[in-house]
Amino acid sequence: MSERGHVKPCICPEVVFNDHLIVLPIAGRLSTKFSPDGFTSKRHSCRAGHLAIYPAGTSTQCNIETQSDYRYICLQVKAPAFNQAVSEVIDMDSVSLVPQFGLRDPLIEQILAQLANGLNNGSSLDHIYVDTLSHTLIVHLLRQYAVRTQGLPDYHDGLSQSQLHRVLDYIQSHLAQEIRLADLADLLGMSQYYFCRLFRQSMGITPYQFVIQQRVELAKMLLRQPQRRAIADIALECGFSNQSNLCKHFRKITGATPNGYRRGIA
């Protein structure tokens, strides 16, 4: 769950986090008295643009210091979902997420901003898009901010031709529907971590990028038909949540709007 928020300067009571929390201050400063084990405590400070990562099970008491409202982006990573994703990669007992303060990490900042912007704009975020961002974030946390007694597995061979055909056929026949990363991985009986790496090695792009490309190709085909259907109807038939979402991806891939593309072939 991701959100943008703001609060007045204040001292917040001590809380214990049941889930992993990633906080990016946008304006103001956040000072925390942080306890990683419930016994010892340390003080940390995060100013605007610097991340804090609070692992599940830790506690903190916050002092929000700012001349105006303290504004932030916050991402709550549910502990069961995190544990499930990690267990697909390595033994969960061998992993411990490490608290971080005053951190600059462009990848995490980008993921937080993309999720928060989508929610605040009232957009219906594509499931495979959210799945891809979540998977990318969890793997990044494992690589960069966790103590591990096991290394992360690596794969180099890509999908077999039969596996690739199965996945591509499934995507083509479900473009108008929600496509989940878990569904694609389950189709081949493998973890999402394994599937994402093999798919990218085979196709050169992520599953999400491929799905968007194919939806745009379907939209181009429908736009070439003599019946001048409404762009909003074409968007839904191609699996986009709305006309705006189609226009954004269509312009990014083709350099033209759907209407501009249709006028160009008239």
CYANA upper distance limits for C-alpha pairs under 8 A (distance plus 0.5 A):
  1 MET  CA     75 LEU  CA      6.15
  1 MET  CA     76 GLN  CA      5.62
  1 MET  CA     77 VAL  CA      7.22
  2 SER  CA     73 ILE  CA      7.75
  2 SER  CA     74 CYS  CA      6.15
  2 SER  CA     75 LEU  CA      4.80
  2 SER  CA     76 GLN  CA      6.81
  2 SER  CA    112 LEU  CA      7.54
  2 SER  CA    115 LEU  CA      6.73
  2 SER  CA    116 ALA  CA      6.16
  2 SER  CA    119 LEU  CA      8.36
  3 GLU  CA     73 ILE  CA      6.22
  3 GLU  CA     74 CYS  CA      5.93
  3 GLU  CA     75 LEU  CA      7.08
  3 GLU  CA    115 LEU  CA      8.50
  3 GLU  CA    116 ALA  CA      5.90
  3 GLU  CA    119 LEU  CA      8.02
  3 GLU  CA    120 ASN  CA      8.36
  4 ARG  CA     71 ARG  CA      7.96
  4 ARG  CA     72 TYR  CA      6.28
  4 ARG  CA     73 ILE  CA      4.97
  4 ARG  CA     74 CYS  CA      6.89
  4 ARG  CA    116 ALA  CA      6.76
  4 ARG  CA    120 ASN  CA      8.28
  5 GLY  CA     71 ARG  CA      6.18
  5 GLY  CA     72 TYR  CA      6.05
  5 GLY  CA     73 ILE  CA      6.99
  5 GLY  CA     74 CYS  CA      8.38
  6 HIS  CA     69 ASP  CA      6.44
  6 HIS  CA     70 TYR  CA      5.69
  6 HIS  CA     71 ARG  CA      4.65
  6 HIS  CA     72 TYR  CA      6.76
  7 VAL  CA     69 ASP  CA      5.94
  7 VAL  CA     70 TYR  CA      5.71
  7 VAL  CA     71 ARG  CA      7.18
  8 LYS  CA     64 ILE  CA      8.25
  8 LYS  CA     68 SER  CA      7.44
  8 LYS  CA     69 ASP  CA      5.27
  8 LYS  CA     70 TYR  CA      6.52
  9 PRO  CA     63 ASN  CA      8.22
  9 PRO  CA     64 ILE  CA      5.52
  9 PRO  CA     65 GLU  CA      5.99
  9 PRO  CA     66 THR  CA      6.42
  9 PRO  CA     67 GLN  CA      8.10
  9 PRO  CA     68 SER  CA      7.83
  9 PRO  CA     69 ASP  CA      7.07
  9 PRO  CA     70 TYR  CA      7.16
 10 CYS  CA     63 ASN  CA      6.55
 10 CYS  CA     64 ILE  CA      5.81
 10 CYS  CA     65 GLU  CA      7.74
 11 ILE  CA     61 GLN  CA      8.26
 11 ILE  CA     62 CYS  CA      6.35
 11 ILE  CA     63 ASN  CA      4.91
 11 ILE  CA     64 ILE  CA      6.69
 12 CYS  CA     61 GLN  CA      6.52
 12 CYS  CA     62 CYS  CA      5.63
 12 CYS  CA     63 ASN  CA      6.76
 12 CYS  CA     64 ILE  CA      8.38
 13 PRO  CA     61 GLN  CA      6.02
 13 PRO  CA     62 CYS  CA      7.53
 14 GLU  CA     59 SER  CA      7.17
 14 GLU  CA     60 THR  CA      5.81
 14 GLU  CA     61 GLN  CA      4.58
 14 GLU  CA     62 CYS  CA      7.76
 15 VAL  CA     59 SER  CA      5.90
 15 VAL  CA     60 THR  CA      6.16
 15 VAL  CA     61 GLN  CA      6.98
 16 VAL  CA     56 ALA  CA      8.48
 16 VAL  CA     57 GLY  CA      6.78
 16 VAL  CA     58 THR  CA      6.18
 16 VAL  CA     59 SER  CA      4.61
 16 VAL  CA     60 THR  CA      7.17
 17 PHE  CA     21 LEU  CA      8.08
 17 PHE  CA     54 TYR  CA      8.13
 17 PHE  CA     55 PRO  CA      7.91
 17 PHE  CA     56 ALA  CA      5.69
 17 PHE  CA     57 GLY  CA      5.92
 17 PHE  CA     58 THR  CA      6.29
 17 PHE  CA     59 SER  CA      6.61
 18 ASN  CA     56 ALA  CA      5.48
 18 ASN  CA     57 GLY  CA      6.11
 18 ASN  CA     79 ALA  CA      7.70
 19 ASP  CA     55 PRO  CA      7.40
 19 ASP  CA     56 ALA  CA      4.90
 19 ASP  CA     57 GLY  CA      7.79
 19 ASP  CA     76 GLN  CA      7.11
 19 ASP  CA     77 VAL  CA      6.51
 19 ASP  CA     78 LYS  CA      5.55
 19 ASP  CA     79 ALA  CA      5.33
 20 HIS  CA     53 ILE  CA      7.95
 20 HIS  CA     54 TYR  CA      6.28
 20 HIS  CA     55 PRO  CA      5.00
 20 HIS  CA     56 ALA  CA      5.03
 20 HIS  CA     76 GLN  CA      6.41
 20 HIS  CA     77 VAL  CA      5.53
 20 HIS  CA     78 LYS  CA      6.91
 20 HIS  CA     79 ALA  CA      6.76
 21 LEU  CA     53 ILE  CA      6.34
 21 LEU  CA     54 TYR  CA      5.51
 21 LEU  CA     55 PRO  CA      6.88
 21 LEU  CA     56 ALA  CA      7.88
 21 LEU  CA     74 CYS  CA      7.62
 21 LEU  CA     75 LEU  CA      6.38
 21 LEU  CA     76 GLN  CA      5.26
 21 LEU  CA     77 VAL  CA      6.68
 22 ILE  CA     51 LEU  CA      7.50
 22 ILE  CA     52 ALA  CA      6.26
 22 ILE  CA     53 ILE  CA      5.09
 22 ILE  CA     54 TYR  CA      6.83
 22 ILE  CA     74 CYS  CA      6.25
 22 ILE  CA     75 LEU  CA      5.63
 22 ILE  CA     76 GLN  CA      7.02
 22 ILE  CA     77 VAL  CA      8.43
 23 VAL  CA     51 LEU  CA      6.20
 23 VAL  CA     52 ALA  CA      5.73
 23 VAL  CA     53 ILE  CA      7.06
 23 VAL  CA     72 TYR  CA      7.33
 23 VAL  CA     73 ILE  CA      6.39
 23 VAL  CA     74 CYS  CA      5.02
 23 VAL  CA     75 LEU  CA      6.98
 24 LEU  CA     48 ALA  CA      7.74
 24 LEU  CA     49 GLY  CA      6.74
 24 LEU  CA     50 HIS  CA      6.56
 24 LEU  CA     51 LEU  CA      5.17
 24 LEU  CA     52 ALA  CA      7.10
 24 LEU  CA     72 TYR  CA      5.99
 24 LEU  CA     73 ILE  CA      5.62
 24 LEU  CA     74 CYS  CA      6.82
 24 LEU  CA    109 GLU  CA      7.95
 25 PRO  CA     29 ARG  CA      7.67
 25 PRO  CA     30 LEU  CA      8.03
 25 PRO  CA     46 CYS  CA      7.89
 25 PRO  CA     47 ARG  CA      6.93
 25 PRO  CA     48 ALA  CA      5.11
 25 PRO  CA     49 GLY  CA      6.26
 25 PRO  CA     50 HIS  CA      7.06
 25 PRO  CA     51 LEU  CA      7.51
 25 PRO  CA     70 TYR  CA      8.00
 25 PRO  CA     71 ARG  CA      6.51
 25 PRO  CA     72 TYR  CA      4.69
 25 PRO  CA     73 ILE  CA      6.93
 26 ILE  CA     48 ALA  CA      5.22
 26 ILE  CA     49 GLY  CA      6.30
 26 ILE  CA     70 TYR  CA      8.08
 26 ILE  CA     71 ARG  CA      5.73
 26 ILE  CA     72 TYR  CA      5.42
 26 ILE  CA     73 ILE  CA      7.68
 27 ALA  CA     47 ARG  CA      8.04
 27 ALA  CA     48 ALA  CA      5.53
 27 ALA  CA     49 GLY  CA      8.47
 27 ALA  CA     66 THR  CA      8.27
 27 ALA  CA     69 ASP  CA      8.03
 27 ALA  CA     70 TYR  CA      6.04
 27 ALA  CA     71 ARG  CA      5.61
 27 ALA  CA     72 TYR  CA      7.46
 28 GLY  CA     47 ARG  CA      6.73
 28 GLY  CA     48 ALA  CA      6.38
 28 GLY  CA     64 ILE  CA      7.99
 28 GLY  CA     65 GLU  CA      6.67
 28 GLY  CA     66 THR  CA      5.10
 28 GLY  CA     67 GLN  CA      7.94
 28 GLY  CA     68 SER  CA      7.98
 28 GLY  CA     69 ASP  CA      7.77
 28 GLY  CA     70 TYR  CA      5.50
 28 GLY  CA     71 ARG  CA      7.38
 29 ARG  CA     45 SER  CA      7.61
 29 ARG  CA     46 CYS  CA      6.29
 29 ARG  CA     47 ARG  CA      4.81
 29 ARG  CA     48 ALA  CA      6.77
 29 ARG  CA     64 ILE  CA      6.60
 29 ARG  CA     65 GLU  CA      5.65
 29 ARG  CA     66 THR  CA      6.57
 29 ARG  CA     70 TYR  CA      7.80
 30 LEU  CA     45 SER  CA      6.15
 30 LEU  CA     46 CYS  CA      5.64
 30 LEU  CA     47 ARG  CA      6.72
 30 LEU  CA     62 CYS  CA      7.30
 30 LEU  CA     63 ASN  CA      6.56
 30 LEU  CA     64 ILE  CA      5.31
 30 LEU  CA     65 GLU  CA      6.66
 31 SER  CA     43 ARG  CA      7.72
 31 SER  CA     44 HIS  CA      6.25
 31 SER  CA     45 SER  CA      4.74
 31 SER  CA     46 CYS  CA      6.84
 31 SER  CA     62 CYS  CA      6.24
 31 SER  CA     63 ASN  CA      5.52
 31 SER  CA     64 ILE  CA      6.74
 31 SER  CA     65 GLU  CA      7.89
 32 THR  CA     43 ARG  CA      6.11
 32 THR  CA     44 HIS  CA      5.81
 32 THR  CA     45 SER  CA      6.70
 32 THR  CA     60 THR  CA      6.79
 32 THR  CA     61 GLN  CA      6.06
 32 THR  CA     62 CYS  CA      4.91
 32 THR  CA     63 ASN  CA      6.58
 33 LYS  CA     41 SER  CA      6.82
 33 LYS  CA     42 LYS  CA      6.06
 33 LYS  CA     43 ARG  CA      4.97
 33 LYS  CA     44 HIS  CA      7.04
 33 LYS  CA     60 THR  CA      6.04
 33 LYS  CA     61 GLN  CA      5.69
 33 LYS  CA     62 CYS  CA      6.97
 34 PHE  CA     41 SER  CA      5.77
 34 PHE  CA     42 LYS  CA      5.67
 34 PHE  CA     43 ARG  CA      6.52
 34 PHE  CA     44 HIS  CA      7.80
 34 PHE  CA     58 THR  CA      8.20
 34 PHE  CA     59 SER  CA      6.57
 34 PHE  CA     60 THR  CA      4.90
 34 PHE  CA     61 GLN  CA      7.09
 35 SER  CA     39 PHE  CA      7.15
 35 SER  CA     40 THR  CA      6.17
 35 SER  CA     41 SER  CA      4.79
 35 SER  CA     42 LYS  CA      6.94
 35 SER  CA     58 THR  CA      6.55
 35 SER  CA     59 SER  CA      5.75
 35 SER  CA     60 THR  CA      6.52
 36 PRO  CA     40 THR  CA      7.61
 36 PRO  CA     41 SER  CA      7.59
 36 PRO  CA     57 GLY  CA      8.23
 36 PRO  CA     58 THR  CA      5.38
 36 PRO  CA     59 SER  CA      7.10
 36 PRO  CA     99 PRO  CA      8.18
 37 ASP  CA     57 GLY  CA      8.40
 37 ASP  CA     58 THR  CA      6.85
 37 ASP  CA     59 SER  CA      8.45
 38 GLY  CA     58 THR  CA      7.52
 38 GLY  CA     59 SER  CA      7.33
 44 HIS  CA    101 PHE  CA      7.15
 45 SER  CA    101 PHE  CA      7.54
 45 SER  CA    102 GLY  CA      7.23
 46 CYS  CA     50 HIS  CA      6.27
 46 CYS  CA     51 LEU  CA      7.45
 46 CYS  CA     52 ALA  CA      7.51
 46 CYS  CA    101 PHE  CA      6.82
 46 CYS  CA    102 GLY  CA      5.35
 47 ARG  CA    102 GLY  CA      7.62
 49 GLY  CA    104 ARG  CA      7.81
 50 HIS  CA    101 PHE  CA      7.98
 50 HIS  CA    102 GLY  CA      5.27
 50 HIS  CA    103 LEU  CA      5.51
 50 HIS  CA    104 ARG  CA      5.91
 51 LEU  CA    100 GLN  CA      8.08
 51 LEU  CA    101 PHE  CA      6.65
 51 LEU  CA    102 GLY  CA      6.04
 51 LEU  CA    103 LEU  CA      5.20
 51 LEU  CA    104 ARG  CA      6.68
 51 LEU  CA    105 ASP  CA      8.03
 51 LEU  CA    109 GLU  CA      8.45
 52 ALA  CA     99 PRO  CA      8.08
 52 ALA  CA    100 GLN  CA      5.85
 52 ALA  CA    101 PHE  CA      4.91
 52 ALA  CA    102 GLY  CA      6.69
 52 ALA  CA    103 LEU  CA      6.90
 53 ILE  CA     98 VAL  CA      8.43
 53 ILE  CA     99 PRO  CA      5.87
 53 ILE  CA    100 GLN  CA      5.41
 53 ILE  CA    101 PHE  CA      7.06
 54 TYR  CA     58 THR  CA      7.27
 54 TYR  CA     99 PRO  CA      5.86
 54 TYR  CA    100 GLN  CA      7.54
 55 PRO  CA     97 LEU  CA      6.59
 55 PRO  CA     98 VAL  CA      7.34
 55 PRO  CA     99 PRO  CA      6.56
 56 ALA  CA     79 ALA  CA      7.27
 64 ILE  CA     70 TYR  CA      7.48
 65 GLU  CA     70 TYR  CA      8.10
 66 THR  CA     70 TYR  CA      6.76
 73 ILE  CA    112 LEU  CA      7.38
 73 ILE  CA    113 ALA  CA      8.05
 73 ILE  CA    116 ALA  CA      7.65
 74 CYS  CA    112 LEU  CA      7.98
 75 LEU  CA    112 LEU  CA      7.24
 77 VAL  CA     81 ALA  CA      7.90
 77 VAL  CA     82 PHE  CA      7.17
 78 LYS  CA     82 PHE  CA      6.64
 79 ALA  CA     83 ASN  CA      6.49
 80 PRO  CA     84 GLN  CA      6.56
 81 ALA  CA     85 ALA  CA      6.69
 82 PHE  CA     86 VAL  CA      6.61
 82 PHE  CA    138 ILE  CA      7.56
 83 ASN  CA     87 SER  CA      6.46
 83 ASN  CA     92 MET  CA      7.09
 84 GLN  CA     88 GLU  CA      7.06
 85 ALA  CA     89 VAL  CA      7.63
 85 ALA  CA    135 HIS  CA      8.20
 85 ALA  CA    138 ILE  CA      8.01
 86 VAL  CA     90 ILE  CA      6.68
 86 VAL  CA     91 ASP  CA      7.99
 86 VAL  CA     92 MET  CA      6.66
 86 VAL  CA    138 ILE  CA      8.08
 86 VAL  CA    139 VAL  CA      8.47
 87 SER  CA     91 ASP  CA      6.00
 87 SER  CA     92 MET  CA      5.68
 88 GLU  CA    191 SER  CA      6.23
 88 GLU  CA    192 GLN  CA      8.06
 88 GLU  CA    193 TYR  CA      7.65
 89 VAL  CA    152 LEU  CA      7.41
 89 VAL  CA    153 PRO  CA      7.76
 89 VAL  CA    191 SER  CA      8.05
 89 VAL  CA    193 TYR  CA      7.06
 89 VAL  CA    194 TYR  CA      8.42
 90 ILE  CA     94 SER  CA      8.10
 90 ILE  CA    150 GLN  CA      7.58
 90 ILE  CA    151 GLY  CA      8.48
 90 ILE  CA    152 LEU  CA      7.30
 90 ILE  CA    153 PRO  CA      8.49
 91 ASP  CA     95 VAL  CA      7.88
 91 ASP  CA    150 GLN  CA      8.31
 94 SER  CA    147 VAL  CA      8.42
 94 SER  CA    148 ARG  CA      6.02
 94 SER  CA    149 THR  CA      5.71
 94 SER  CA    150 GLN  CA      6.93
 95 VAL  CA    142 LEU  CA      8.40
 95 VAL  CA    146 ALA  CA      6.91
 95 VAL  CA    147 VAL  CA      6.27
 95 VAL  CA    148 ARG  CA      5.29
 95 VAL  CA    149 THR  CA      7.44
 96 SER  CA    146 ALA  CA      5.85
 96 SER  CA    147 VAL  CA      5.64
 96 SER  CA    148 ARG  CA      7.18
 97 LEU  CA    141 LEU  CA      8.16
 97 LEU  CA    142 LEU  CA      7.98
 97 LEU  CA    145 TYR  CA      6.56
 97 LEU  CA    146 ALA  CA      4.70
 97 LEU  CA    147 VAL  CA      6.83
 98 VAL  CA    145 TYR  CA      6.16
 98 VAL  CA    146 ALA  CA      5.86
 98 VAL  CA    147 VAL  CA      7.36
 99 PRO  CA    145 TYR  CA      8.32
100 GLN  CA    145 TYR  CA      8.31
105 ASP  CA    109 GLU  CA      6.71
106 PRO  CA    110 GLN  CA      6.54
107 LEU  CA    111 ILE  CA      6.81
108 ILE  CA    112 LEU  CA      6.65
108 ILE  CA    137 LEU  CA      7.33
109 GLU  CA    113 ALA  CA      6.63
110 GLN  CA    114 GLN  CA      6.59
111 ILE  CA    115 LEU  CA      6.72
111 ILE  CA    133 LEU  CA      6.97
111 ILE  CA    137 LEU  CA      7.98
112 LEU  CA    116 ALA  CA      6.52
113 ALA  CA    117 ASN  CA      6.33
114 GLN  CA    118 GLY  CA      6.63
115 LEU  CA    119 LEU  CA      6.83
115 LEU  CA    130 VAL  CA      8.21
116 ALA  CA    120 ASN  CA      6.50
117 ASN  CA    121 ASN  CA      6.44
118 GLY  CA    122 GLY  CA      7.07
118 GLY  CA    123 SER  CA      5.80
118 GLY  CA    124 SER  CA      7.89
118 GLY  CA    125 LEU  CA      6.95
119 LEU  CA    123 SER  CA      6.38
119 LEU  CA    124 SER  CA      7.98
119 LEU  CA    125 LEU  CA      8.04
123 SER  CA    241 SER  CA      8.49
124 SER  CA    241 SER  CA      6.70
125 LEU  CA    129 TYR  CA      7.42
125 LEU  CA    130 VAL  CA      7.29
125 LEU  CA    241 SER  CA      8.30
126 ASP  CA    130 VAL  CA      6.91
126 ASP  CA    178 GLU  CA      7.84
126 ASP  CA    240 PHE  CA      8.41
126 ASP  CA    241 SER  CA      7.96
127 HIS  CA    131 ASP  CA      6.48
127 HIS  CA    178 GLU  CA      7.08
127 HIS  CA    179 ILE  CA      7.17
127 HIS  CA    180 ARG  CA      6.37
128 ILE  CA    132 THR  CA      6.46
128 ILE  CA    178 GLU  CA      8.17
128 ILE  CA    179 ILE  CA      6.36
128 ILE  CA    180 ARG  CA      5.35
128 ILE  CA    181 LEU  CA      6.05
128 ILE  CA    208 TYR  CA      6.49
129 TYR  CA    133 LEU  CA      6.79
129 TYR  CA    208 TYR  CA      6.56
130 VAL  CA    134 SER  CA      6.52
131 ASP  CA    135 HIS  CA      6.52
131 ASP  CA    180 ARG  CA      7.51
131 ASP  CA    181 LEU  CA      6.59
132 THR  CA    136 THR  CA      6.55
132 THR  CA    181 LEU  CA      7.69
132 THR  CA    208 TYR  CA      7.39
133 LEU  CA    137 LEU  CA      6.58
134 SER  CA    138 ILE  CA      6.69
135 HIS  CA    139 VAL  CA      6.71
135 HIS  CA    192 GLN  CA      8.37
135 HIS  CA    193 TYR  CA      8.02
136 THR  CA    140 HIS  CA      6.59
137 LEU  CA    141 LEU  CA      6.63
138 ILE  CA    142 LEU  CA      6.69
139 VAL  CA    143 ARG  CA      6.69
140 HIS  CA    144 GLN  CA      6.46
140 HIS  CA    145 TYR  CA      8.30
141 LEU  CA    145 TYR  CA      5.58
141 LEU  CA    146 ALA  CA      6.96
142 LEU  CA    146 ALA  CA      5.67
142 LEU  CA    147 VAL  CA      8.50
142 LEU  CA    148 ARG  CA      8.47
143 ARG  CA    152 LEU  CA      8.35
155 TYR  CA    194 TYR  CA      8.06
155 TYR  CA    197 ARG  CA      7.49
155 TYR  CA    198 LEU  CA      7.50
156 HIS  CA    198 LEU  CA      7.74
156 HIS  CA    201 GLN  CA      7.63
157 ASP  CA    198 LEU  CA      7.46
157 ASP  CA    201 GLN  CA      7.84
158 GLY  CA    197 ARG  CA      7.95
158 GLY  CA    198 LEU  CA      4.60
158 GLY  CA    199 PHE  CA      6.75
158 GLY  CA    200 ARG  CA      8.04
158 GLY  CA    201 GLN  CA      5.51
158 GLY  CA    202 SER  CA      5.48
159 LEU  CA    163 GLN  CA      6.37
159 LEU  CA    164 LEU  CA      6.30
159 LEU  CA    198 LEU  CA      5.86
159 LEU  CA    199 PHE  CA      6.70
159 LEU  CA    201 GLN  CA      8.25
159 LEU  CA    202 SER  CA      6.56
160 SER  CA    164 LEU  CA      6.58
161 GLN  CA    165 HIS  CA      6.60
162 SER  CA    166 ARG  CA      6.76
163 GLN  CA    167 VAL  CA      6.87
163 GLN  CA    188 LEU  CA      7.23
164 LEU  CA    168 LEU  CA      6.59
164 LEU  CA    199 PHE  CA      8.23
164 LEU  CA    202 SER  CA      8.45
165 HIS  CA    169 ASP  CA      6.39
166 ARG  CA    170 TYR  CA      6.66
166 ARG  CA    187 LEU  CA      8.45
167 VAL  CA    171 ILE  CA      6.74
167 VAL  CA    184 LEU  CA      6.99
167 VAL  CA    187 LEU  CA      7.83
167 VAL  CA    188 LEU  CA      8.43
168 LEU  CA    172 GLN  CA      6.65
169 ASP  CA    173 SER  CA      6.72
170 TYR  CA    174 HIS  CA      6.70
171 ILE  CA    175 LEU  CA      6.44
171 ILE  CA    179 ILE  CA      8.03
171 ILE  CA    211 VAL  CA      7.40
172 GLN  CA    214 GLN  CA      7.90
174 HIS  CA    178 GLU  CA      7.93
174 HIS  CA    179 ILE  CA      7.53
175 LEU  CA    179 ILE  CA      8.03
175 LEU  CA    211 VAL  CA      7.86
175 LEU  CA    214 GLN  CA      8.16
175 LEU  CA    215 ARG  CA      6.83
175 LEU  CA    238 CYS  CA      6.44
175 LEU  CA    239 GLY  CA      6.00
176 ALA  CA    236 LEU  CA      7.44
176 ALA  CA    237 GLU  CA      5.83
176 ALA  CA    238 CYS  CA      5.36
176 ALA  CA    239 GLY  CA      4.37
176 ALA  CA    240 PHE  CA      8.14
177 GLN  CA    239 GLY  CA      6.15
178 GLU  CA    239 GLY  CA      7.62
179 ILE  CA    183 ASP  CA      7.57
179 ILE  CA    184 LEU  CA      8.38
180 ARG  CA    184 LEU  CA      7.21
181 LEU  CA    185 ALA  CA      6.84
181 LEU  CA    192 GLN  CA      7.32
181 LEU  CA    207 PRO  CA      8.22
182 ALA  CA    186 ASP  CA      6.41
182 ALA  CA    191 SER  CA      8.46
182 ALA  CA    192 GLN  CA      6.73
183 ASP  CA    187 LEU  CA      6.59
184 LEU  CA    188 LEU  CA      7.50
184 LEU  CA    195 PHE  CA      8.47
185 ALA  CA    189 GLY  CA      6.66
185 ALA  CA    190 MET  CA      5.85
185 ALA  CA    191 SER  CA      6.41
185 ALA  CA    192 GLN  CA      5.91
185 ALA  CA    195 PHE  CA      6.12
186 ASP  CA    190 MET  CA      6.49
186 ASP  CA    191 SER  CA      7.87
190 MET  CA    194 TYR  CA      6.91
190 MET  CA    195 PHE  CA      6.78
191 SER  CA    195 PHE  CA      6.55
192 GLN  CA    196 CYS  CA      6.40
193 TYR  CA    197 ARG  CA      6.99
194 TYR  CA    198 LEU  CA      6.78
195 PHE  CA    199 PHE  CA      6.40
196 CYS  CA    200 ARG  CA      6.65
196 CYS  CA    206 THR  CA      7.31
196 CYS  CA    207 PRO  CA      7.50
197 ARG  CA    201 GLN  CA      6.71
198 LEU  CA    202 SER  CA      6.71
199 PHE  CA    203 MET  CA      6.47
199 PHE  CA    204 GLY  CA      8.23
199 PHE  CA    205 ILE  CA      8.15
199 PHE  CA    206 THR  CA      7.35
199 PHE  CA    207 PRO  CA      7.35
200 ARG  CA    204 GLY  CA      5.34
200 ARG  CA    205 ILE  CA      5.48
200 ARG  CA    206 THR  CA      5.75
200 ARG  CA    207 PRO  CA      7.83
201 GLN  CA    205 ILE  CA      8.33
205 ILE  CA    209 GLN  CA      6.65
205 ILE  CA    210 PHE  CA      7.08
206 THR  CA    210 PHE  CA      6.82
207 PRO  CA    211 VAL  CA      6.71
208 TYR  CA    212 ILE  CA      6.82
209 GLN  CA    213 GLN  CA      6.70
210 PHE  CA    214 GLN  CA      6.72
211 VAL  CA    215 ARG  CA      6.69
212 ILE  CA    216 VAL  CA      6.72
212 ILE  CA    249 HIS  CA      7.87
213 GLN  CA    217 GLU  CA      6.73
213 GLN  CA    253 ILE  CA      8.05
214 GLN  CA    218 LEU  CA      6.69
215 ARG  CA    219 ALA  CA      6.71
215 ARG  CA    238 CYS  CA      5.81
215 ARG  CA    239 GLY  CA      7.29
215 ARG  CA    240 PHE  CA      8.28
216 VAL  CA    220 LYS  CA      6.70
216 VAL  CA    238 CYS  CA      8.05
216 VAL  CA    246 LEU  CA      8.11
216 VAL  CA    249 HIS  CA      7.80
216 VAL  CA    250 PHE  CA      6.39
216 VAL  CA    253 ILE  CA      8.35
217 GLU  CA    221 MET  CA      6.88
218 LEU  CA    222 LEU  CA      6.83
218 LEU  CA    238 CYS  CA      6.83
219 ALA  CA    223 LEU  CA      6.58
219 ALA  CA    234 ILE  CA      6.91
219 ALA  CA    235 ALA  CA      7.69
219 ALA  CA    238 CYS  CA      6.73
220 LYS  CA    224 ARG  CA      6.80
220 LYS  CA    258 PRO  CA      8.29
220 LYS  CA    261 TYR  CA      8.43
221 MET  CA    225 GLN  CA      7.32
222 LEU  CA    234 ILE  CA      7.53
223 LEU  CA    228 ARG  CA      7.84
223 LEU  CA    229 ARG  CA      8.24
223 LEU  CA    258 PRO  CA      7.94
223 LEU  CA    261 TYR  CA      8.29
223 LEU  CA    262 ARG  CA      6.28
224 ARG  CA    262 ARG  CA      7.10
224 ARG  CA    265 ILE  CA      7.63
229 ARG  CA    233 ASP  CA      7.39
229 ARG  CA    234 ILE  CA      7.46
230 ALA  CA    234 ILE  CA      6.98
231 ILE  CA    235 ALA  CA      6.60
231 ILE  CA    243 GLN  CA      6.85
231 ILE  CA    258 PRO  CA      7.80
231 ILE  CA    259 ASN  CA      8.28
232 ALA  CA    236 LEU  CA      7.02
232 ALA  CA    242 ASN  CA      6.85
232 ALA  CA    243 GLN  CA      5.19
233 ASP  CA    237 GLU  CA      6.78
233 ASP  CA    243 GLN  CA      8.47
234 ILE  CA    238 CYS  CA      6.69
235 ALA  CA    239 GLY  CA      6.96
235 ALA  CA    240 PHE  CA      5.65
235 ALA  CA    241 SER  CA      7.61
235 ALA  CA    242 ASN  CA      6.42
235 ALA  CA    243 GLN  CA      5.92
235 ALA  CA    245 ASN  CA      8.38
235 ALA  CA    246 LEU  CA      6.15
236 LEU  CA    240 PHE  CA      5.82
236 LEU  CA    241 SER  CA      6.72
236 LEU  CA    242 ASN  CA      6.85
236 LEU  CA    243 GLN  CA      8.24
240 PHE  CA    245 ASN  CA      6.63
240 PHE  CA    246 LEU  CA      6.30
241 SER  CA    245 ASN  CA      6.90
241 SER  CA    246 LEU  CA      8.34
242 ASN  CA    246 LEU  CA      7.08
243 GLN  CA    247 CYS  CA      6.66
244 SER  CA    248 LYS  CA      6.69
245 ASN  CA    249 HIS  CA      6.99
246 LEU  CA    250 PHE  CA      6.30
247 CYS  CA    251 ARG  CA      6.44
247 CYS  CA    257 THR  CA      6.38
247 CYS  CA    258 PRO  CA      6.88
248 LYS  CA    252 LYS  CA      6.77
249 HIS  CA    253 ILE  CA      6.70
250 PHE  CA    254 THR  CA      6.35
250 PHE  CA    255 GLY  CA      7.83
250 PHE  CA    256 ALA  CA      7.38
250 PHE  CA    257 THR  CA      6.79
250 PHE  CA    258 PRO  CA      7.18
251 ARG  CA    255 GLY  CA      5.05
251 ARG  CA    256 ALA  CA      5.19
251 ARG  CA    257 THR  CA      5.68
251 ARG  CA    258 PRO  CA      8.14
252 LYS  CA    256 ALA  CA      8.35
256 ALA  CA    260 GLY  CA      6.32
256 ALA  CA    261 TYR  CA      6.41
257 THR  CA    261 TYR  CA      6.54
258 PRO  CA    262 ARG  CA      6.71
259 ASN  CA    263 ARG  CA      6.68
260 GLY  CA    264 GLY  CA      6.67
261 TYR  CA    265 ILE  CA      7.19
262 ARG  CA    266 ALA  CA      6.80
